[in-house]
Every structure is written in C-alpha cells, then in structure tokens.
C-alpha cells in the first residue's frame, strides 16, 4: 500500500511573478508561492492561472521548484488555451515517466470542437467553444489508466459588472442579460466536459477520472438560479444522480461545513451572501471509492489547505500574499506500484 496526494490550486496570475525584473512585492509573493507548494508537497498538482507557454512553466518548475516537480507538456505543443492564464499539471519527478497530456484533438473527437448555444427564449444560435480548453493528465500506473481533467470555467463578463449593477435601471438590466448569456455559455462548457466523461463510460465499465480546478459561476450565483436558472456549473459537471454509476463524488463532501470554502469574496449582486465561497473542487468517479480499482479514496480524504495557506500568508502584506484562492487536496491509497 502507498499514498498519493493530489492538489488543485488557482495561483492567481502566476505569469506576473515570472518576469525578469519583478518588484520586491512580486518577488516576495513568488517565494511564498514556492514555499506553499513545498509545504503542501503534492504528488500531482493542477495549477490554475498558471503561466502562459512551455518556457514559463519549465522555468517555474526547474528554476524555482528545483526540479522536484515536472510540468507535463503536450506532445504536439497544442493546448487550445486562449489568454495568459494557462492550466498545467506538475507531477513529482518519479511520476514523470508515467505521465502524458491527452491531445486536444482526442478530447474534441470524443466531444465537439465547438457547439451551438441558444439563449433563453431565443431561436437564434451562436457558436461557442472553450476559452480555456480542458487539460487532461493521463497517468499510466503500471497499466492502470487514471485521467485528471483540469478545468477553469469562469465568466469573462466581470470587469464592468459591479458598476452596471449599482447604476440600476437599464444598465442593471444590461448586466443581467449579459451575465445570463455568460452563464449559459459556461454551462454548455460543463456539458461538454460531461460528454467526455460519458464517452469514457462507453469504453470502460469503471474509468478512473478526476475533475479538478476553478468552477466560478460568477457574481450573483443564487440570485440568477432563483430568478432565471435552475442549474450551476458544479451540478452539471457532477452529473445526473439517476445515473449513479457516472455521478462524481466530491472530495469535500465529508469535510466540515464551516471549513468548506476556498475564497473570501463579497458578492456585489447579493451582499448578504456569506463571503466564504467554494470555487475550487476535486471530484472523482465512483470506481475510486468502492475498492474495485488499484486506487482507492477513503472517507475524509479531502481537505482545503487552510492551515498551510494561512501560516505562509499571515506575515505577508496584501500584495505579497500567494493567492486569493486556497488549495484543495485529496489523498489516494494505492494498492500497488
């Protein structure tokens, strides 16, 4: 028997910390990020809002982390990610020979490269695709295939949202309409992820799949659900409870309620909403909990890394703090290998 630790962390614009001449605050923050990863000591780390491009992630892994973790890169150099916030998987050096990245084309062949989106009450359709294509780490554990789907689903309509909401009247109406469209588009991205998972269940009875990352519905989550919608990102990714064998378990389902949060954000749409919000998740298929596979996840194996995150950030000022997100981890029991 052995153990592996799997962690997902949104590091908040890590790219900004890797420039040639960082400020004193950026250098302090960069050192704190390295320290937090070293203290958590994961075997597999899903890095959300990581740096843009292979050269930057190699520099981070090799120069700052000392080569203890290796970045898993696409064999064809294609990632399908727009913008500067990329997703990366870092694996402990002894696992690097087992690790590869699923080609983007394979994902698209099992699902869709792009798809039609219809907004509420409208017959007109628009084409949509992932702004940040899911990244899939494939681990060959002595012939046992485990897949880790890294996600960063986030509304891009946030920059002017608060001022439009506070303005009221037609500006607020415009914000609501645009925010609804953004949420509908994101939900189709979640449905695309489910399409991939369902395809794996057509290949294997019990595929070993993890889904992890930042699933941010945007401001006013409950407001929009109660007045306009009846779904959210996490519900769509988890699946249909009536198809129980395909339903994803959540690593934090038995973690204490008052500790089950990863960000402290005030919601301008719903200012009375508790500021402690769970945006970062690790989910996994049922076969990983029923002791039928070479890997097993026991009860109380998941956690939010509150203690390590808070100990490292306590002496730092606001500009030096590692991230506005706290990491989430789960421990796996390995029966062989």
C-alpha positions in Angstrom: 0.0 0.0 0.0 1.1 3.6 -0.7 -0.4 7.1 -0.8 -0.5 9.9 -3.3 -1.6 13.5 -2.7 -3.5 15.3 -5.4 -3.9 19.1 -5.2 -5.6 21.8 -7.2 -4.7 25.4 -6.7 -5.6 28.7 -8.5 -2.4 30.7 -8.0 -3.8 34.0 -9.3 -1.9 35.2 -12.3 1.3 33.3 -11.7 2.6 34.6 -15.0 3.1 38.1 -13.5 5.6 36.7 -11.0 7.9 35.1 -13.6 9.1 38.3 -15.4 12.7 39.1 -15.5 12.6 42.1 -13.1 9.9 41.5 -10.5 9.1 44.2 -7.9 10.0 43.5 -4.3 6.4 42.6 -3.5 6.2 40.3 -6.6 9.4 38.6 -5.6 8.2 38.1 -2.0 4.9 36.6 -3.4 6.7 34.3 -5.8 8.9 33.0 -3.0 5.8 32.4 -0.8 4.0 30.5 -3.7 7.1 28.2 -3.9 7.0 27.7 -0.2 3.3 26.9 -0.1 3.8 24.2 -2.8 6.8 22.8 -1.0 4.9 22.7 2.3 1.8 21.0 0.7 4.2 18.6 -1.1 1.6 17.2 -3.6 2.4 14.3 -5.9 0.2 15.8 -8.6 -0.6 19.5 -8.7 -3.2 21.0 -11.0 -2.1 24.6 -11.4 -4.9 27.0 -12.4 -4.0 30.5 -13.6 -0.5 29.2 -14.4 2.0 30.9 -16.7 1.5 31.2 -20.5 3.7 28.9 -22.6 6.1 26.0 -22.1 9.1 28.1 -21.5 7.5 29.8 -18.5 6.2 26.7 -16.8 9.6 25.0 -17.3 11.3 28.0 -15.7 8.9 27.8 -12.7 9.3 24.1 -12.2 13.0 23.8 -12.8 14.4 27.1 -11.6 12.1 27.9 -8.7 10.8 24.5 -7.6 14.3 22.9 -8.1 13.1 20.2 -10.5 11.2 18.3 -7.8 8.1 18.5 -9.9 8.0 18.3 -13.7 5.5 20.0 -16.0 3.5 17.6 -18.2 3.5 19.1 -21.7 1.6 18.3 -24.9 3.4 16.0 -27.3 2.2 18.1 -30.2 2.7 21.5 -28.5 -1.1 22.3 -28.7 -3.1 23.3 -25.6 -6.2 25.1 -27.0 -6.0 27.8 -24.3 -6.6 31.5 -25.0 -5.4 34.3 -22.9 -2.5 34.4 -20.4 -4.0 32.1 -17.7 -3.0 28.6 -18.6 -3.6 25.3 -16.8 -0.7 23.0 -16.0 -0.1 19.7 -14.3 3.0 19.3 -12.3 3.9 15.8 -11.2 6.5 14.6 -8.8 9.7 13.7 -10.7 9.4 10.0 -10.0 6.0 10.0 -11.7 7.0 12.0 -14.8 7.8 8.8 -16.8 4.2 7.7 -16.3 2.6 11.0 -17.2 1.4 12.4 -20.5 -1.2 15.0 -21.7 -4.2 13.9 -23.7 -4.1 15.5 -27.1 -6.7 18.3 -27.6 -7.8 16.6 -30.8 -8.7 13.4 -28.9 -10.9 15.4 -26.5 -12.6 17.1 -29.4 -13.1 13.8 -31.2 -14.9 12.4 -28.2 -17.0 15.6 -27.7 -17.1 18.7 -30.0 -14.6 21.3 -31.0 -17.4 23.9 -30.9 -21.2 23.8 -30.5 -24.4 25.8 -30.8 -25.7 27.8 -27.9 -29.3 29.0 -27.6 -30.1 31.7 -25.1 -33.4 31.7 -23.1 -36.4 32.2 -25.3 -34.3 32.8 -28.5 -34.2 30.6 -31.6 -31.1 32.3 -32.9 -27.9 30.4 -32.1 -24.3 31.3 -31.7 -21.2 29.0 -31.9 -19.1 28.6 -28.8 -16.0 26.7 -27.7 -13.8 26.5 -24.6 -11.9 29.7 -23.9 -9.5 27.6 -21.8 -9.7 24.1 -23.3 -9.7 21.4 -20.6 -6.3 19.9 -20.0 -6.2 16.1 -19.3 -3.3 14.5 -17.4 -3.0 10.8 -18.2 -1.2 8.6 -15.7 -0.2 5.1 -16.6 0.1 3.4 -13.2 1.5 0.0 -14.2 -1.1 -0.5 -16.8 -3.9 1.2 -14.8 -5.0 4.4 -16.6 -6.0 7.4 -14.5 -7.2 10.7 -16.1 -7.2 14.1 -14.4 -9.3 16.8 -16.1 -8.1 20.3 -15.3 -10.8 23.0 -15.6 -11.0 26.7 -15.3 -14.6 27.8 -16.1 -15.1 31.5 -15.4 -17.3 34.2 -16.8 -15.4 36.8 -18.7 -18.2 39.4 -18.0 -17.0 40.7 -14.7 -14.9 43.9 -15.3 -17.8 46.4 -15.5 -20.4 44.3 -13.7 -20.3 45.9 -10.3 -20.7 49.5 -11.7 -23.5 48.4 -14.0 -25.3 46.6 -11.2 -25.0 49.6 -8.9 -26.2 52.0 -11.6 -29.6 50.3 -11.6 -32.2 50.9 -14.4 -31.2 50.0 -17.9 -27.6 49.4 -17.0 -28.5 46.8 -14.5 -30.8 45.1 -17.0 -28.0 45.0 -19.5 -25.7 43.5 -16.9 -28.3 40.8 -16.1 -28.8 39.9 -19.7 -25.1 39.7 -20.4 -24.4 37.8 -17.2 -27.1 35.3 -18.1 -25.6 34.8 -21.5 -22.2 34.2 -20.0 -23.6 31.6 -17.5 -25.4 29.8 -20.3 -22.2 29.6 -22.3 -20.3 28.3 -19.3 -22.9 25.7 -18.7 -22.5 24.4 -22.2 -18.8 24.1 -21.4 -19.7 22.0 -18.4 -22.0 19.8 -20.6 -19.0 19.3 -22.9 -17.0 18.0 -20.0 -19.8 15.6 -19.1 -19.9 14.5 -22.8 -16.2 13.5 -22.5 -16.8 11.6 -19.2 -19.8 9.8 -20.7 -17.7 8.8 -23.7 -15.2 7.2 -21.2 -18.0 5.2 -19.7 -18.8 3.8 -23.2 -15.2 2.5 -23.3 -14.8 1.2 -19.7 -17.1 0.0 -17.0 -15.2 1.9 -14.3 -13.0 4.6 -15.7 -10.8 6.3 -13.1 -11.3 10.0 -13.7 -10.7 13.1 -11.6 -12.1 16.5 -12.4 -10.5 19.5 -10.7 -10.0 23.2 -10.9 -11.8 26.5 -10.5 -15.5 26.4 -11.4 -16.7 30.0 -10.9 -20.3 30.7 -11.9 -19.8 34.5 -11.5 -21.5 37.1 -9.2 -25.0 36.5 -8.0 -25.0 32.7 -8.2 -28.1 32.2 -6.1 -29.8 35.3 -7.4 -29.6 34.0 -11.0 -30.5 30.5 -10.0 -33.6 31.6 -8.1 -34.9 34.1 -10.7 -33.7 32.9 -14.0 -31.9 29.5 -14.0 -32.1 26.1 -12.3 -28.5 24.8 -12.6 -24.9 25.7 -11.9 -21.5 24.6 -13.1 -20.8 22.0 -10.4 -24.2 20.3 -10.7 -23.7 19.9 -14.5 -20.1 18.5 -14.1 -21.1 16.1 -11.3 -23.8 14.5 -13.5 -27.2 13.0 -13.1 -27.9 11.4 -9.7 -30.3 9.0 -11.5 -27.2 7.7 -13.5 -25.5 7.0 -10.2 -22.6 5.0 -11.6 -21.5 8.0 -13.6 -22.1 10.5 -10.8 -18.9 12.2 -9.5 -18.1 12.2 -5.8 -16.8 15.4 -4.3 -13.5 15.3 -2.3 -15.0 17.7 0.3 -18.4 16.0 0.8 -17.5 15.0 4.4 -15.2 17.9 5.1 -16.5 20.2 8.0 -19.1 22.6 6.7 -17.6 25.7 8.2 -14.2 24.9 6.5 -15.6 24.0 3.1 -14.6 27.2 1.3 -11.7 28.4 -0.8 -12.2 32.1 -1.4 -13.4 35.1 0.6 -15.3 37.2 -1.9 -18.0 39.8 -1.3 -20.8 39.4 -3.9 -22.0 42.8 -5.2 -25.2 41.3 -6.5 -26.0 39.6 -3.2 -24.2 41.4 -0.4 -25.9 39.4 2.3 -24.5 36.1 0.8 -21.7 34.6 3.1 -18.3 35.7 1.8 -16.8 32.3 2.2 -17.4 30.5 -1.1 -16.3 27.2 -2.5 -15.0 27.8 -6.0 -12.2 25.1 -6.2 -13.1 21.5 -6.5 -11.8 17.9 -6.8 -14.3 15.3 -8.0 -13.9 11.7 -9.0 -15.7 8.7 -10.4 -17.4 6.0 -8.2 -14.9 3.3 -9.0 -12.3 5.1 -6.9 -14.3 4.7 -3.7 -15.7 1.1 -4.0 -12.3 -0.7 -3.6 -12.6 -2.2 -7.1 -9.6 -0.4 -8.6 -5.9 -0.2 -7.9 -6.5 3.3 -6.4 -8.9 4.0 -3.5 -10.2 7.2 -1.9 -11.3 6.7 1.7 -13.7 8.9 3.7 -12.3 12.2 5.0 -9.5 12.1 2.4 -10.2 15.6 1.1 -9.3 18.9 2.6 -8.9 22.6 2.0 -5.4 23.6 2.8 -6.4 26.3 5.3 -3.6 25.7 7.8 -0.6 25.8 5.4 -2.1 28.6 3.3 -2.8 30.8 6.4 0.6 30.1 8.1 2.5 31.2 5.0 0.3 34.2 4.2 0.0 35.5 7.8 3.2 37.7 7.8 2.7 39.0 4.3 1.0 42.2 3.2 -1.8 42.2 0.6 0.5 42.5 -2.4 2.7 39.7 -1.2 0.0 37.1 -0.5 0.2 33.9 -2.5 -3.3 33.8 -4.0 -6.9 34.8 -3.3 -7.7 31.1 -3.6 -6.9 28.3 -1.2 -5.7 25.0 -2.5 -7.8 21.8 -2.3 -6.3 18.3 -1.8 -7.3 14.7 -1.7 -5.2 11.7 -0.6 -5.4 8.4 -2.5 -4.5 4.9 -1.3 -2.5 3.0 -4.0 -2.7 -0.8 -3.7 0.2 -1.5 -6.0 3.0 0.3 -7.8 
